[in-house]
């Protein structure tokens, strides 16, 4: 059963809504006349049991380019969102490969396979990163379907890696010995300088490890005003992260060594920036220098982000409850925190201990009740 609705205006466009067998479909047109005309054709096709799919394909063919699909997706879903920057960057790879003038109807399953092979052979991206680029194309095509510019989006199910569906297990983190050697090597460079940038980098790495801050957005641009030192006994020394990836601010307590570092760094802050001498380029340069000395030059896992993995790994390894870990790290998805669960080798022991409480029958000296001795 089909229920046809009227035409409504949306911005500078006109939309026609219809529901077929309980599934709502929306078509968008540039003018009221086009919307009314399509509504009439659609109604006749449905009532006469004609080829509705053919009519939709005719409408969609040649109506939108991939660039137009991107513009609509950006306005509706990505603009002013925490992930805006990365969505635009990842979508750009797809637009460059297919071309701005490529019609959305021409992006078939085979073309998507070509795109994935292109990413695998021309970039050093991990499978999860390739999935993000594919998902951006998927979102643009889904928007085209929503606006009635594409009949059906090709399937992405077999293109995405299993790692994106089952959260990648976090394996790379710094042991306490590796951390100590890493920091000692930084201090060797600090002894040979006069401006103190290497020493600031040393303190910055400790801050990242003990706070779990994301390297750049949360860490490097930390305002001095967001560092809060306790003024009363019942208050907590904490760092406030307002600009987070998830868009949700969070507050984390300071460890003693971070407190000592931040007291000095906040006092020396410039333009309200704690790490005022550090830039993305300098952090990468310092990091790569020490990484090479540690023998990790070819390891993709040993990037600055490993400090955040180290923080989460240590919390899990040391028995902190996962919901608290999730809150401390600012994870928006439970699966992200669960990706570290394998690092807690004894996390199931508590289950056996709980089940054993009061279970006298488990004692080897207690004779269980059986059918033969029940009435003895």
C-alpha positions in Angstrom: 0.0 0.0 0.0 1.3 3.4 -1.0 0.5 6.6 0.7 1.4 9.8 -1.2 2.0 13.1 0.6 2.2 16.6 -0.7 5.2 18.6 -1.7 7.1 20.6 0.9 9.8 23.2 0.6 13.2 22.7 2.0 15.6 25.6 1.7 15.9 26.4 -2.0 14.6 23.0 -2.9 11.2 21.1 -3.0 10.7 17.7 -1.6 8.1 15.0 -2.3 7.5 12.4 0.3 6.0 9.0 -0.3 5.6 5.8 1.7 5.7 2.4 0.0 4.9 -0.7 2.1 5.8 1.2 5.2 9.1 2.4 3.9 9.4 6.2 3.5 11.2 7.7 0.5 12.0 11.3 -0.1 12.7 12.9 -3.5 14.2 16.4 -3.8 13.7 18.7 -6.8 14.9 22.2 -7.8 11.5 23.5 -8.5 7.9 23.0 -7.4 6.9 22.1 -11.0 9.4 19.3 -11.1 8.2 17.9 -7.8 4.6 18.0 -8.8 5.4 16.4 -12.2 7.3 13.6 -10.6 4.5 13.1 -8.0 2.0 12.6 -10.8 4.3 10.1 -12.7 5.0 8.3 -9.5 1.4 8.0 -8.5 0.4 6.6 -12.0 3.3 4.1 -11.9 2.2 2.8 -8.5 -1.5 2.6 -9.3 -0.9 0.9 -12.6 1.7 -1.4 -11.1 4.3 0.0 -13.6 8.1 0.0 -13.4 8.6 2.3 -10.4 12.3 1.4 -10.2 12.8 2.5 -13.8 11.2 5.8 -13.0 13.5 6.4 -10.1 16.5 5.5 -12.1 15.4 8.0 -14.8 15.1 10.7 -12.1 18.5 9.9 -10.6 20.5 9.5 -13.8 22.9 12.4 -14.3 21.4 14.6 -11.6 24.2 14.8 -9.1 28.0 14.7 -9.3 30.1 13.4 -6.5 31.0 17.0 -5.6 27.4 17.9 -5.2 26.8 14.9 -3.0 29.8 16.0 -0.9 28.4 19.5 -0.6 25.0 18.2 0.6 26.6 15.7 3.0 28.9 18.4 4.4 26.0 20.8 5.1 23.7 18.1 6.6 26.1 15.9 8.5 29.7 17.1 8.8 29.7 20.8 9.2 30.6 22.1 12.7 30.9 18.6 14.0 34.0 17.4 15.9 34.9 15.0 13.0 34.5 17.7 10.3 38.2 18.0 9.6 38.8 14.3 9.1 35.5 13.7 7.2 36.5 16.4 4.7 40.0 15.0 4.4 38.9 11.4 3.9 36.1 12.4 1.5 38.7 14.3 -0.5 40.5 11.1 -1.4 37.3 9.7 -2.9 36.6 12.9 -4.9 40.1 13.0 -6.2 40.0 9.3 -7.3 36.5 9.4 -9.0 36.6 13.0 -10.1 34.4 16.0 -9.0 32.3 15.6 -12.1 31.7 11.9 -11.7 28.0 11.1 -11.5 26.9 9.3 -8.4 25.0 6.8 -10.6 28.4 5.8 -12.2 30.0 4.8 -8.9 29.4 1.0 -9.0 30.6 -1.8 -6.9 33.4 -2.5 -9.3 34.5 1.1 -9.2 34.5 1.0 -5.4 36.7 -2.1 -5.5 39.1 -0.2 -7.8 39.1 2.6 -5.3 40.0 0.3 -2.4 42.8 -1.3 -4.4 44.1 2.2 -5.2 44.2 3.1 -1.5 45.9 -0.2 -0.6 48.6 0.2 -3.2 49.3 3.9 -3.2 49.0 4.7 0.6 50.5 3.2 3.7 47.1 3.4 5.4 46.0 0.7 7.9 42.8 -1.2 7.0 40.8 0.8 9.6 42.0 4.1 7.9 41.0 2.8 4.5 37.6 1.9 5.9 37.1 5.5 7.0 37.8 6.7 3.5 35.3 4.2 2.1 32.7 5.2 4.7 32.9 8.8 3.6 32.1 7.8 0.0 29.3 5.6 1.4 27.9 8.5 3.3 27.9 10.8 0.3 26.1 8.2 -1.8 23.6 7.6 1.0 22.9 11.4 1.0 22.3 11.2 -2.8 19.8 8.4 -2.2 18.1 10.5 0.5 17.7 13.5 -1.9 16.4 11.2 -4.6 19.5 11.7 -6.8 20.4 8.0 -6.7 18.1 5.0 -6.8 20.2 2.7 -4.6 23.6 2.9 -2.9 26.0 0.1 -3.9 26.9 -2.4 -1.1 30.0 -1.6 1.0 29.6 -4.7 3.2 32.3 -6.8 1.5 34.7 -3.8 1.0 35.1 -3.0 4.7 37.7 -4.9 6.8 36.8 -7.0 9.7 38.9 -4.8 11.9 36.4 -2.0 11.5 33.5 -4.1 12.6 35.2 -5.7 15.5 37.2 -3.0 17.2 40.9 -3.3 16.6 42.7 -4.7 19.6 45.3 -2.3 21.0 48.6 -4.0 21.2 51.3 -1.2 21.0 52.0 0.6 24.3 55.1 1.6 26.2 56.3 -0.5 29.0 57.8 1.3 32.1 61.3 0.3 30.9 60.7 1.6 27.4 59.2 4.8 28.8 62.2 5.4 31.0 64.7 4.8 28.2 62.6 7.0 25.8 62.6 9.9 28.3 66.3 9.5 29.2 67.2 9.8 25.5 65.2 13.0 25.3 67.1 14.4 28.3 70.4 13.7 26.5 69.3 16.1 23.7 68.1 18.6 26.3 71.6 18.8 27.8 72.9 20.1 24.5 70.4 22.9 23.9 69.9 26.3 25.4 66.3 27.2 24.5 64.6 24.4 26.5 62.5 23.0 23.7 63.7 19.4 24.2 63.0 19.7 27.9 59.5 20.9 27.1 59.0 18.0 24.8 60.2 15.7 27.6 57.6 17.1 30.0 54.9 17.0 27.2 55.5 13.2 26.7 55.0 12.6 30.4 51.9 14.7 30.4 50.4 12.6 27.4 51.2 9.3 29.2 49.7 10.3 32.5 46.6 12.2 31.2 45.7 10.1 28.2 45.3 13.3 26.2 45.1 13.1 22.4 48.4 14.4 21.2 47.4 17.6 19.3 43.8 18.8 19.8 43.7 18.1 23.6 47.4 18.0 24.5 49.6 20.4 22.5 47.2 23.3 22.5 46.2 23.0 26.2 45.3 26.5 27.6 46.9 27.3 30.9 43.5 28.4 32.1 42.3 24.9 31.9 44.8 23.6 34.4 43.1 23.6 37.8 45.1 23.3 41.0 43.2 22.4 44.2 42.7 25.2 46.7 40.9 23.1 49.3 41.6 19.7 50.7 38.4 18.2 49.2 39.3 19.5 45.7 41.2 17.8 43.0 44.2 18.9 40.9 42.8 18.4 37.4 43.1 19.2 33.7 40.0 20.2 31.7 39.8 19.1 28.1 37.2 21.2 26.4 38.1 20.6 22.7 37.8 16.8 22.4 37.3 14.5 19.5 33.9 13.5 20.7 32.8 17.1 21.4 32.2 16.1 25.1 34.5 17.9 27.6 36.1 15.9 30.4 38.2 16.5 33.4 41.1 14.2 34.5 43.1 14.2 37.7 46.8 14.9 37.7 49.4 12.4 38.8 52.1 13.8 41.2 54.7 14.1 38.4 52.3 15.8 36.1 51.3 18.2 38.9 55.0 19.2 39.4 55.4 19.7 35.7 52.3 21.8 35.2 53.0 24.1 38.1 56.2 25.2 36.3 54.8 25.1 32.8 51.6 27.1 33.7 53.8 29.8 35.4 55.9 30.0 32.2 52.9 29.9 29.8 52.8 32.3 26.9 49.6 33.5 25.2 47.7 31.1 27.6 49.5 28.1 26.0 51.2 25.6 28.3 53.3 24.0 25.6 53.9 27.3 23.7 57.2 26.2 22.0 55.8 23.1 20.5 54.2 22.7 17.1 53.0 19.7 15.2 56.2 19.7 13.1 58.5 20.0 16.1 56.8 17.3 18.0 57.0 15.0 15.0 60.7 15.9 14.5 61.6 15.2 18.2 59.5 12.1 18.3 61.0 10.6 15.1 64.5 11.4 16.3 64.0 9.4 19.6 62.0 6.7 17.8 64.9 6.1 15.5 67.3 5.9 18.4 65.0 3.3 20.0 65.1 1.2 16.9 61.4 1.8 16.0 62.0 3.9 12.9 59.9 1.5 10.7 57.2 0.9 13.3 53.9 2.6 12.5 52.6 1.8 16.0 55.3 3.8 17.7 53.9 7.3 16.9 53.0 10.0 19.4 49.5 8.5 19.8 51.1 5.5 21.6 51.2 7.7 24.7 47.4 7.6 24.8 47.4 3.8 24.2 49.9 3.5 27.0 47.7 5.4 29.5 44.6 3.2 28.7 46.7 0.0 28.7 48.1 0.7 32.1 44.7 1.5 33.6 43.3 -1.8 32.4 46.4 -3.8 33.4 46.3 -2.3 36.9 42.7 -3.3 37.5 40.8 -0.1 37.0 37.1 -0.9 36.2 36.4 -0.5 32.5 33.5 2.0 32.9 35.9 4.3 34.8 38.6 3.8 32.1 36.1 4.7 29.5 35.2 7.9 31.4 38.8 8.9 32.0 39.9 8.3 28.4 36.8 10.1 27.0 35.8 7.2 24.8 32.4 7.7 23.1 32.0 4.0 22.2 32.1 1.1 24.6 33.8 -1.0 21.9 36.9 1.2 22.0 37.5 0.6 25.7 36.8 -3.2 25.2 39.6 -3.2 22.7 42.0 -3.0 25.6 40.4 -5.8 27.7 42.9 -8.5 26.5 45.6 -6.6 28.4 44.0 -7.5 31.7 45.0 -11.2 32.0 43.3 -11.8 35.3 40.1 -9.8 34.6 37.9 -13.0 34.7 39.3 -14.1 38.1 36.7 -12.0 39.9 33.9 -14.0 38.2 35.2 -17.3 39.7 35.7 -15.7 43.1 32.2 -14.4 43.1 30.7 -17.7 42.1 32.8 -19.5 44.7 31.4 -17.4 47.6 29.2 -19.6 49.9 29.6 -22.6 47.6 30.3 -25.3 50.4 29.7 -28.1 48.0 32.9 -27.2 46.2 34.8 -28.3 49.3 36.4 -31.7 48.6 35.3 -32.9 52.1 31.6 -32.3 51.5 29.7 -35.2 50.1 27.2 -34.0 47.5 23.5 -35.1 47.8 22.7 -37.8 45.2 19.7 -40.1 44.5 21.4 -42.9 46.4 22.1 -41.1 49.7 19.3 -38.5 49.7 17.1 -40.5 52.1 20.0 -42.1 54.1 
